[in-house]
Amino acid sequence: VKEAFDYAYIILGHAVSPLARSYPNKDSDSTLGRIIKVTQEVIDYREWIIKKWGGRHNARIERNP
């Protein structure tokens, strides 16, 4: 866990430095996206869940009278 936080700290430090403008993927990768990588398998699974069950906006809230 310590290594993960150290890595995140370094990435955040680079993201806020004046040199961040020259980061090669700055337009396609968010700062958080540089720290947390989501695999294609997870992306596919999330898309399957949305197709099967709908997105968050489709959720219904049951109200008690």
Long-range contacts (C-beta under 8 A, 24 or more apart in sequence): 7-35, 8-35, 11-35
